Amino acid sequence: MTFWDGPWHILRYSIDDLRDNLQYCRNELEGMLHQWYCEDRNDWSILPLHKRELMRFATREARPIHIAETAALLGSSPKHTRMLLQQLVEEGWLEPASGSMRITSYRVVQRNKNI
């Protein structure tokens, strides 16, 4: 599994929309890219690449993420991936979603957008 595996996102535009209402199409596409890839999360810019990719993946998934799939995503060992995930927990980006003695899945910490 790679980072790009997963469901397809299809946006449909008529030829008339593309010809006559191009700005609308651009705005809609930009909005969807922000939603899908979290590029509007400027606070993630401080994170190293692997942690940033883990956060993007965790945000895009509608369920908790597991160590095996994130290790495959990064192409790294489960031990290294577990260390990165634990660092993201300690930094307040992720929280454990299951496991008490040994955490097996993680989810994104919901932040208050008004702060």
N, C-alpha and C positions, 0 to 999 in steps of 0.2 A: 504494500500500500504506500502510495506517495501522497504528499500534501495535496496534490491536484486531483486525486481520486475522489469520487463522490458523485452526488446528484448533479444533473445538468440544470442550469438556470437559463431559461429561454425568455427573451424579451421580443415581442413581435411588434413591428411597426409597418404601417402601410406605406406604399410608395408615395402617396399623397402627403403623409405626415413627414416623411424624410425630405420631400421636395419643398413643402409649404410651411412646415412647422419644425424646422431643424433644431431650433433652440429648445423647444419642449423635449424633443428626443434626447438631446445632450444632457439636459437637466435631469431627466428621469434616469438615464444611464449612469450618470455621476452619482446620483443618490443611491442607486442599487449597488454600485461598486463600493461605496462607503459602508453600506449596510453589510454586504457580504464579506468584505476584507478588512473592515475596521480601520481604514486609513484615516478616519477622523479622530482616532484616539491618540492625540498628540502626547499624552502622558506615557504611552508605550515607547516613545522614541528614546527614552533613557535605557531601555532594556537591550541587552545583547541579542544578536540575531536569533539564536536558538530559542531563547525565552520569548521573544516577540512572536516567533512562529507558533510556539506552544499556545500562547494567548490567543492568537488568531484562530487556531484550530479549536480551542476550547470554546471560544465565543461562537463559532459557526455551528458547532454541534448542539443539538437540542437535548442532549443527555450528558451525563458525566463522562469524562474521558478516562481511559485506562492506560496503564503503563505500557503494555505490549503494543498497542496501536500508536502511542506517541513515540515509542522507540523506533518503530518501523517508519514513522513519519520523518524522524530526524536521521535515520540510518545510524543510530548509535545503540550502545548496549542498554539493556534494561536498568542496570546499576547506575549508569551515567544519567539516564533519563529520570530515574527516581530521584537522584540528587538535584537535578534541575527543577523538577516539580516541587520537591520539598523546599527549595530556595524560594520559589514563587509563593508558596504558602507562608513562609517566614516573612516575605516582603509584603504580604497582604493582597496579592493578586488572585490567588486560588485558595480554596478551602477543601478539606477532605469531604468526599461525598459518601464514602463507605469504608468500613474497616475500623477496628478499634486498636488492635495490637499492631497491625500492619495495614497501612492505607492502600487500598486497591484501586480507588478511582477519585477523581478530583472534579470540581466545578468552579466556575468563575465567581468571584465575590461580587455580589451586587452592590454597586456604589450609589450613593445619593447624588443625582445629577445636579441638584441645586447648590451643592457645596462648591 
